[in-house]
Amino acid sequence: MNDTALKRIMESPQLPTLPAVAVRVLELTSRRDVELGEIAKAVEHDPAIATRVLKTVNSSFYGLTRRVGSIRQALAYLGMETVKGLVLGFSLARVLRGDEDVVFDFEEYWRRSVFSASAARSLASITRTCDPDETFLAALIQDVGMIALWKHYDDRYLQVYDLAAGDHDRIAGFEQRHFEVDHAQIGAAMLEGWKFPSHTVDVVLMHHLGTDMAAQDEDMRRIVLLANLVAESLGSDSERAQRALQRYEELAATWFDLRRGTAFAALSSITEHARELGRMFDIESRACPDVDSILEEADRLRRANRITPPPAEDLENVDGLTGLPDRTAFQKDLLAVFESHEDASILLIGIDGMRELNRTGGPGTGDAALVKVAEAVIRTCREAVGESATVFRFVGAELAVVMRGDSAKRVRMLSERIRATIRLAPLADERIGLTKLGASQGIARRMAATDTPDELLRAAMMATSEARRSGGDSIFVWGEGEANAVAA
């Protein structure tokens, strides 16, 4: 980030400013001794905002059994965070509303914001990992920096925006390339100036940084990232939507142990709530995504790619730490490979320096490293070879990958990609700071001379041992009675 570029934009007279009601609500809610009556009085001072809040509180989005007639009642029924989130959301909507001559696509901006916010609130409630209303607000305002960039650079920003061709994940990269700052950094600076809580500022700052770094409230950030994938999966681009849906399913299972049925069932309620919320934000209604059709297409693609439900669906054979199928599931899968006479390979991945990690940061540090590596391995396998590779928690700090069919011939390529991914995804731990991880990998291909699953596994274990003895962070393959280095 270029500090000069950030400062120039933050000092721009075109920068959006919060209405007085929002400033006052933020000021009041930051006080521990604040009384609900003070907040209610501040909100009611702006009749337009108060009316919108009450209309939303009484909608199906919150599903209250009795009608709320005042802001004070809304505060009593739903709490301070809910009302604060709605006040700030509607205040920003009023500030950021475009007029008929504006060429910035405010409709798409708010469509994405509302879908993300609705998904964030639903997923936070399902997982019970963070406050639903705080998470709702973080998702709703995460892209406010885009408006600041457009206000400052005008048509020049729209040209950069168009380079992303509708792919929101690519926008931050283009912004950095052309302006040396991106909308996440600007949005975080704006929220900090508005005195938002630091963990909300952190979520906005890091919502385009993937999974390589941890936020102050990592659960909230992960919920927002999942919510963004939900918004993308409900978009108009079918191919991008299906990719986002698959990623949503994977990360929901890895991060929060959400089964496929639960993760997908949430989409229908999210869509309905987003439609209701959109009306409150005066977003023009257009054809809402048909969730059933989206899920049917996902199932069709799953069948077309020979994707079968992973062994992790069997709750008895799931590792509690990583969410991966465990060693028992691995042994069953390996036996099934031999019974089907498929071509196959085993790749064992052992984290280097685990003892030192636990000694330096405590026992939980090693677990965090294992989860980090597991996420990297799952992501790389899916991107490189799809569902023809299955990842398991083997023993201790080791993972096992079973590759089937033609993909088994590409196991060396996959192991090198995994090695690079682990190197580029350091562990961020408050006890030891930022630590680079490495892994020793051992490969064994099923050959004619390999008569049993045990022999194939033993060959992979011996190759992994050689990788460790060589100093770690290397790959060895077993063949013709010995292990040879692939990369060192």
C-alpha positions as CSV (number, residue, x, y, z in Angstrom):
1,M,0.0,0.0,0.0
2,N,1.2,3.5,-0.9
3,D,0.6,5.7,2.2
4,T,0.8,8.8,0.0
5,A,-2.0,7.5,-2.3
6,L,-4.1,6.6,0.7
7,K,-3.6,10.0,2.3
8,R,-4.5,11.8,-0.9
9,I,-7.8,10.0,-1.2
10,M,-8.6,10.3,2.5
11,E,-8.2,14.0,2.3
12,S,-10.3,14.3,-0.8
13,P,-13.3,16.7,-0.4
14,Q,-15.3,14.1,-2.4
15,L,-15.0,11.5,0.3
16,P,-18.4,10.3,1.6
17,T,-19.2,11.5,5.0
18,L,-21.6,10.0,7.6
19,P,-24.9,11.8,8.4
20,A,-25.2,13.3,11.9
21,V,-27.5,10.5,13.1
22,A,-24.9,7.8,12.3
23,V,-22.1,9.8,13.9
24,R,-24.1,10.2,17.1
25,V,-25.1,6.5,17.2
26,L,-21.5,5.4,16.8
27,E,-20.5,7.9,19.6
28,L,-23.2,6.6,22.0
29,T,-22.7,2.9,21.4
30,S,-19.0,3.2,22.1
31,R,-19.8,4.2,25.7
32,R,-20.2,1.4,28.2
33,D,-22.7,3.4,30.4
34,V,-25.0,4.5,27.5
35,E,-28.7,4.1,28.1
36,L,-31.0,2.7,25.4
37,G,-33.2,5.8,25.7
38,E,-30.3,8.0,24.5
39,I,-29.8,5.9,21.4
40,A,-33.5,5.8,20.7
41,K,-33.7,9.6,20.9
42,A,-30.7,10.1,18.6
43,V,-32.2,7.8,15.9
44,E,-35.7,9.3,16.2
45,H,-34.1,12.7,15.6
46,D,-33.8,11.5,11.9
47,P,-37.4,10.5,11.0
48,A,-36.4,9.0,7.6
49,I,-33.8,6.7,9.1
50,A,-36.1,5.8,12.1
51,T,-38.9,4.9,9.7
52,R,-36.6,2.6,7.6
53,V,-35.3,0.9,10.7
54,L,-38.8,0.2,12.1
55,K,-40.0,-1.0,8.7
56,T,-37.1,-3.4,8.5
57,V,-37.4,-4.6,12.1
58,N,-41.1,-5.5,11.4
59,S,-40.3,-7.3,8.2
60,S,-39.8,-11.0,7.7
61,F,-36.1,-10.5,7.8
62,Y,-36.2,-10.5,11.7
63,G,-39.4,-12.6,12.1
64,L,-40.6,-11.0,15.3
65,T,-43.9,-12.4,16.6
66,R,-45.3,-9.0,17.6
67,R,-45.1,-5.6,16.0
68,V,-42.5,-3.1,17.2
69,G,-43.8,0.5,17.3
70,S,-40.8,2.5,18.4
71,I,-37.0,2.6,18.3
72,R,-36.9,2.1,22.0
73,Q,-38.9,-1.2,21.6
74,A,-36.6,-2.2,18.7
75,L,-33.6,-1.8,21.0
76,A,-35.3,-3.8,23.7
77,Y,-36.3,-6.7,21.4
78,L,-33.3,-6.9,19.1
79,G,-30.5,-5.2,21.0
80,M,-28.1,-2.3,20.4
81,E,-25.9,-3.9,17.7
82,T,-28.9,-4.7,15.5
83,V,-30.3,-1.2,15.6
84,K,-26.8,0.3,15.2
85,G,-26.2,-1.8,12.1
86,L,-29.4,-0.8,10.5
87,V,-28.9,2.9,11.3
88,L,-25.4,2.8,9.8
89,G,-26.5,0.8,6.8
90,F,-29.3,3.1,5.9
91,S,-27.2,6.2,6.6
92,L,-24.5,4.9,4.2
93,A,-27.1,4.0,1.6
94,R,-28.4,7.6,1.7
95,V,-24.9,9.0,1.4
96,L,-23.8,6.6,-1.4
97,R,-27.0,6.8,-3.4
98,G,-26.3,7.8,-7.0
99,D,-28.5,10.0,-9.2
100,E,-29.7,9.4,-12.7
101,D,-26.6,10.9,-14.3
102,V,-24.2,8.6,-12.4
103,V,-22.6,5.9,-14.5
104,F,-21.3,3.9,-11.5
105,D,-23.4,0.8,-11.1
106,F,-25.0,1.4,-7.7
107,E,-27.6,-1.2,-8.3
108,E,-25.0,-4.0,-8.6
109,Y,-23.0,-2.5,-5.7
110,W,-26.0,-2.6,-3.4
111,R,-27.2,-6.0,-4.7
112,R,-23.9,-7.5,-3.8
113,S,-23.7,-5.7,-0.5
114,V,-27.2,-6.8,0.5
115,F,-26.7,-10.4,-0.5
116,S,-23.4,-10.5,1.4
117,A,-24.9,-8.9,4.5
118,S,-27.9,-11.3,4.5
119,A,-25.6,-14.3,4.1
120,A,-23.3,-13.1,6.8
121,R,-26.1,-12.7,9.3
122,S,-27.5,-16.1,8.5
123,L,-24.1,-17.9,8.6
124,A,-23.1,-16.2,11.8
125,S,-26.4,-17.4,13.4
126,I,-25.9,-21.0,12.1
127,T,-22.3,-21.3,13.2
128,R,-22.7,-19.3,16.5
129,T,-19.1,-18.1,16.1
130,C,-19.6,-14.3,16.1
131,D,-22.3,-11.7,16.6
132,P,-24.8,-11.9,13.6
133,D,-25.5,-8.2,13.6
134,E,-21.9,-7.0,13.8
135,T,-21.1,-9.5,11.0
136,F,-24.1,-8.2,9.0
137,L,-22.8,-4.7,9.2
138,A,-19.2,-5.6,8.3
139,A,-20.4,-7.4,5.2
140,L,-22.8,-4.6,4.2
141,I,-20.1,-1.9,4.3
142,Q,-17.0,-3.9,3.3
143,D,-16.8,-2.3,-0.2
144,V,-17.4,1.3,0.8
145,G,-13.9,2.1,-0.4
146,M,-15.0,1.5,-4.0
147,I,-17.3,4.5,-3.7
148,A,-14.4,6.6,-2.4
149,L,-12.2,5.6,-5.3
150,W,-14.9,6.4,-7.8
151,K,-15.6,9.8,-6.2
152,H,-11.9,10.7,-6.3
153,Y,-10.9,9.3,-9.7
154,D,-14.2,9.5,-11.5
155,D,-14.1,7.9,-15.0
156,R,-10.6,6.7,-14.5
157,Y,-11.8,4.4,-11.7
158,L,-14.7,3.1,-13.9
159,Q,-12.1,2.1,-16.6
160,V,-10.1,0.2,-14.0
161,Y,-13.4,-1.3,-12.6
162,D,-14.3,-2.5,-16.1
163,L,-11.0,-4.4,-16.4
164,A,-12.2,-6.9,-13.8
165,A,-15.1,-7.8,-16.2
166,G,-17.5,-8.3,-13.3
167,D,-15.2,-10.6,-11.3
168,H,-15.2,-8.9,-7.9
169,D,-12.2,-10.9,-6.6
170,R,-10.0,-9.3,-9.3
171,I,-10.9,-5.7,-8.6
172,A,-8.5,-5.1,-5.6
173,G,-5.6,-6.3,-7.8
174,F,-6.4,-3.9,-10.6
175,E,-6.8,-1.1,-8.0
176,Q,-3.4,-1.7,-6.5
177,R,-1.8,-1.8,-10.0
178,H,-3.3,1.5,-11.1
179,F,-3.7,3.5,-7.9
180,E,-1.3,1.8,-5.4
181,V,-4.1,1.3,-3.0
182,D,-7.3,-0.8,-3.0
183,H,-10.8,-0.3,-1.8
184,A,-10.3,-2.6,1.2
185,Q,-7.5,-0.4,2.6
186,I,-9.5,2.8,1.9
187,G,-12.7,1.4,3.4
188,A,-10.8,0.3,6.5
189,A,-9.3,3.8,6.9
190,M,-12.8,5.4,6.5
191,L,-14.3,3.1,9.1
192,E,-11.4,3.9,11.5
193,G,-12.0,7.6,11.0
194,W,-15.7,7.0,11.8
195,K,-14.6,5.2,15.0
196,F,-15.9,1.7,14.1
197,P,-14.8,-1.1,16.4
198,S,-11.2,-2.2,15.5
199,H,-12.3,-5.8,14.7
200,T,-14.8,-4.6,12.2
201,V,-12.2,-2.3,10.6
202,D,-9.8,-5.3,10.5
203,V,-12.4,-7.5,8.7
204,V,-12.9,-4.8,6.0
205,L,-9.2,-4.4,5.6
206,M,-8.6,-8.1,5.1
207,H,-11.6,-9.2,3.1
208,H,-9.5,-9.5,-0.1
209,L,-6.5,-11.2,1.5
210,G,-7.8,-14.8,1.2
211,T,-6.8,-17.2,4.0
212,D,-3.1,-16.4,4.3
213,M,-3.4,-14.1,7.3
214,A,-5.6,-14.1,10.3
215,A,-7.8,-11.1,11.4
216,Q,-8.4,-10.0,15.0
217,D,-11.8,-11.7,14.8
218,E,-10.9,-14.5,12.3
219,D,-14.3,-16.2,12.7
220,M,-16.1,-13.0,11.6
221,R,-13.7,-12.5,8.7
222,R,-14.3,-16.1,7.5
223,I,-18.1,-15.6,7.7
224,V,-17.8,-12.5,5.6
225,L,-15.6,-14.4,3.1
226,L,-18.2,-17.1,2.9
227,A,-20.9,-14.5,2.5
228,N,-19.1,-13.0,-0.4
229,L,-19.0,-16.4,-2.1
230,V,-22.7,-16.8,-1.5
231,A,-23.3,-13.4,-3.2
232,E,-21.1,-14.5,-6.1
233,S,-22.9,-17.9,-6.4
234,L,-26.2,-16.1,-6.7
235,G,-24.9,-13.8,-9.4
236,S,-25.8,-13.8,-13.1
237,D,-22.6,-15.4,-14.4
238,S,-23.3,-19.1,-14.3
239,E,-19.7,-20.3,-14.6
240,R,-18.4,-18.0,-11.8
241,A,-21.5,-18.8,-9.7
242,Q,-20.7,-22.5,-9.8
243,R,-17.0,-22.0,-8.9
244,A,-18.1,-19.8,-6.0
245,L,-20.6,-22.3,-4.8
246,Q,-18.0,-25.1,-4.8
247,R,-15.6,-22.9,-2.9
248,Y,-18.3,-22.0,-0.5
249,E,-19.1,-25.6,0.2
250,E,-15.4,-26.5,0.7
251,L,-14.6,-23.6,3.1
252,A,-17.9,-23.9,5.1
253,A,-16.9,-27.6,5.8
254,T,-13.2,-26.8,6.5
255,W,-13.7,-23.7,8.7
256,F,-17.0,-24.4,10.5
257,D,-17.7,-28.1,9.9
258,L,-20.9,-27.3,8.0
259,R,-22.2,-30.3,6.1
260,R,-23.1,-29.8,2.5
261,G,-26.8,-30.1,3.2
262,T,-26.7,-27.4,5.9
263,A,-24.6,-25.1,3.8
264,F,-26.8,-25.3,0.8
265,A,-30.1,-25.2,2.8
266,A,-29.0,-21.8,4.1
267,L,-29.1,-20.4,0.5
268,S,-32.9,-20.3,0.2
269,S,-33.4,-18.3,3.4
270,I,-30.5,-16.0,2.5
271,T,-32.1,-15.3,-0.9
272,E,-35.5,-14.6,0.7
273,H,-34.0,-12.3,3.4
274,A,-31.9,-10.5,0.8
275,R,-35.0,-9.8,-1.3
276,E,-36.8,-8.4,1.7
277,L,-33.7,-6.3,2.7
278,G,-33.3,-5.1,-0.8
279,R,-36.7,-3.6,-0.8
280,M,-35.7,-1.7,2.4
281,F,-32.7,-0.3,0.6
282,D,-34.8,0.7,-2.4
283,I,-33.0,-1.6,-4.7
284,E,-35.0,-2.2,-7.9
285,S,-36.3,-5.7,-7.9
286,R,-35.1,-7.9,-10.7
287,A,-35.3,-11.6,-11.3
288,C,-34.0,-13.2,-8.1
289,P,-31.7,-16.2,-8.5
290,D,-33.4,-19.5,-8.5
291,V,-31.6,-21.4,-5.8
292,D,-33.0,-24.8,-6.8
293,S,-31.7,-24.4,-10.3
294,I,-28.3,-23.3,-9.1
295,L,-28.1,-26.4,-6.8
296,E,-29.4,-28.7,-9.6
297,E,-26.6,-27.4,-11.8
298,A,-24.1,-28.0,-9.1
299,D,-25.3,-31.6,-8.8
300,R,-25.2,-32.1,-12.6
301,L,-21.6,-30.9,-12.7
302,R,-20.7,-33.1,-9.7
303,R,-22.0,-36.1,-11.6
304,A,-20.3,-35.1,-14.9
305,N,-17.0,-34.8,-13.1
306,R,-17.4,-38.1,-11.3
307,I,-17.6,-36.3,-8.0
308,T,-18.9,-38.5,-5.2
309,P,-19.7,-37.5,-1.7
310,P,-16.4,-37.5,0.3
311,P,-15.7,-40.0,3.0
312,A,-16.0,-37.1,5.5
313,E,-19.8,-37.5,5.2
314,D,-19.4,-40.4,7.5
315,L,-19.3,-38.7,10.9
316,E,-17.6,-41.7,12.6
317,N,-14.5,-41.2,10.4
318,V,-13.9,-37.5,10.6
319,D,-10.9,-35.9,12.2
320,G,-12.1,-33.3,14.8
321,L,-9.3,-30.8,14.3
322,T,-9.0,-30.5,10.5
323,G,-12.5,-31.7,9.5
324,L,-10.9,-34.2,7.1
325,P,-11.7,-37.9,6.8
326,D,-9.4,-39.7,9.3
327,R,-7.0,-42.7,9.0
328,T,-9.8,-45.2,9.1
329,A,-11.5,-43.6,6.1
330,F,-8.1,-43.5,4.4
331,Q,-7.5,-47.2,4.8
332,K,-11.1,-47.9,3.5
333,D,-10.5,-45.7,0.5
334,L,-7.1,-47.3,-0.2
335,L,-8.6,-50.8,0.0
336,A,-11.4,-49.7,-2.4
337,V,-8.8,-48.5,-4.9
338,F,-7.1,-51.9,-4.9
339,E,-10.4,-53.7,-5.2
340,S,-11.4,-51.7,-8.2
341,H,-8.0,-52.2,-9.9
342,E,-7.6,-48.4,-10.5
343,D,-4.4,-46.7,-11.2
344,A,-3.5,-44.8,-8.0
345,S,-0.8,-42.9,-6.1
346,I,-0.3,-42.0,-2.4
347,L,1.2,-38.7,-1.3
348,L,2.1,-38.3,2.3
349,I,2.7,-34.8,3.7
350,G,4.4,-34.2,7.0
351,I,4.7,-30.8,8.5
352,D,8.4,-30.0,9.3
353,G,9.5,-28.6,12.7
354,M,6.3,-29.5,14.6
355,R,8.1,-30.1,17.8
356,E,9.8,-26.8,17.6
357,L,6.5,-25.0,16.8
358,N,4.9,-26.5,19.9
359,R,7.9,-25.7,22.1
360,T,8.0,-22.1,21.0
361,G,4.3,-21.2,20.9
362,G,2.7,-24.0,22.9
363,P,0.7,-27.1,21.9
364,G,-2.0,-25.2,20.2
365,T,0.5,-23.7,17.7
366,G,1.1,-27.1,16.1
367,D,-2.6,-27.7,15.7
368,A,-2.9,-24.2,14.0
369,A,-0.1,-25.2,11.6
370,L,-1.8,-28.5,10.8
371,V,-5.1,-26.8,10.0
372,K,-3.3,-24.2,7.9
373,V,-1.5,-26.8,5.9
374,A,-4.7,-28.9,5.5
375,E,-6.5,-25.8,4.0
376,A,-3.6,-25.3,1.6
377,V,-3.5,-29.0,0.5
378,I,-7.3,-29.1,0.0
379,R,-7.4,-26.0,-2.0
380,T,-4.4,-27.0,-4.2
381,C,-5.8,-30.5,-4.8
382,R,-9.2,-29.1,-5.9
383,E,-7.7,-26.6,-8.2
384,A,-5.1,-29.0,-9.7
385,V,-6.9,-32.3,-10.1
386,G,-10.5,-31.8,-8.8
387,E,-12.2,-34.7,-7.0
388,S,-9.8,-37.4,-8.3
389,A,-7.7,-36.6,-5.2
390,T,-9.0,-37.1,-1.7
391,V,-7.2,-35.6,1.3
392,F,-7.1,-37.4,4.7
393,R,-5.7,-36.7,8.2
394,F,-3.3,-39.6,8.5
395,V,-1.4,-39.6,11.8
396,G,0.1,-36.9,14.0
397,A,1.1,-34.0,11.8
398,E,0.8,-35.9,8.6
399,L,-1.8,-35.7,5.8
400,A,-2.4,-38.3,3.1
401,V,-3.6,-37.8,-0.4
402,V,-5.0,-40.6,-2.6
403,M,-5.0,-39.9,-6.3
404,R,-7.0,-42.1,-8.6
405,G,-7.2,-42.7,-12.4
406,D,-5.3,-40.6,-14.9
407,S,-4.5,-37.9,-12.3
408,A,-2.3,-40.4,-10.5
409,K,0.3,-39.8,-13.2
410,R,0.4,-36.1,-12.2
411,V,1.2,-36.7,-8.6
412,R,4.7,-35.1,-8.9
413,M,3.2,-31.9,-10.3
414,L,0.6,-31.8,-7.6
415,S,3.2,-32.3,-4.8
416,E,5.3,-29.5,-6.2
417,R,2.2,-27.2,-6.2
418,I,1.4,-28.2,-2.7
419,R,5.0,-27.4,-1.6
420,A,4.8,-23.9,-3.2
421,T,1.4,-23.2,-1.7
422,I,2.5,-24.1,1.8
423,R,5.6,-21.9,1.5
424,L,3.3,-19.0,0.4
425,A,0.8,-19.5,3.2
426,P,2.7,-18.7,6.5
427,L,1.2,-19.3,9.9
428,A,0.0,-16.1,11.6
429,D,0.0,-16.9,15.3
430,E,-0.2,-14.3,18.1
431,R,2.3,-16.3,20.2
432,I,5.1,-16.6,17.6
433,G,4.2,-14.0,14.9
434,L,4.4,-14.9,11.2
435,T,6.1,-18.3,10.6
436,K,6.9,-19.9,7.3
437,L,5.9,-23.6,7.1
438,G,7.5,-26.4,5.3
439,A,6.5,-30.0,4.6
440,S,8.3,-33.3,3.8
441,Q,6.5,-35.2,1.1
442,G,6.7,-38.9,0.0
443,I,5.2,-40.3,-3.1
444,A,4.4,-43.9,-4.0
445,R,2.8,-45.0,-7.3
446,R,0.8,-48.3,-7.6
447,M,3.0,-50.5,-9.7
448,A,2.4,-54.1,-10.9
449,A,4.8,-55.3,-8.2
450,T,2.8,-53.6,-5.5
451,D,0.5,-56.4,-4.4
452,T,-1.2,-54.9,-1.3
453,P,-2.4,-51.6,0.1
454,D,0.1,-52.0,3.0
455,E,3.0,-52.2,0.6
456,L,2.0,-49.1,-1.2
457,L,1.5,-47.2,2.0
458,R,4.9,-48.5,3.3
459,A,6.6,-47.2,0.2
460,A,5.1,-43.7,0.7
461,M,6.1,-43.7,4.3
462,M,9.7,-44.6,3.5
463,A,9.8,-41.8,0.9
464,T,8.5,-39.4,3.4
465,S,11.2,-40.5,5.9
466,E,13.9,-39.8,3.3
467,A,12.4,-36.4,2.7
468,R,12.7,-35.6,6.4
469,R,16.3,-37.0,6.6
470,S,17.3,-34.8,3.7
471,G,16.5,-31.7,5.8
472,G,12.7,-31.3,5.1
473,D,10.7,-29.1,2.8
474,S,11.4,-31.6,0.0
475,I,9.8,-34.3,-2.1
476,F,10.9,-37.9,-2.5
477,V,9.4,-40.6,-4.7
478,W,9.7,-44.4,-4.0
479,G,10.6,-46.6,-6.9
480,E,12.7,-49.7,-7.5
481,G,13.4,-50.2,-3.9
482,E,14.7,-46.7,-3.1
483,A,13.6,-43.1,-2.6
484,N,14.8,-40.4,-5.0
485,A,14.5,-36.7,-4.6
486,V,12.0,-34.8,-6.8
487,A,12.7,-31.4,-5.4
488,A,14.9,-30.3,-2.6
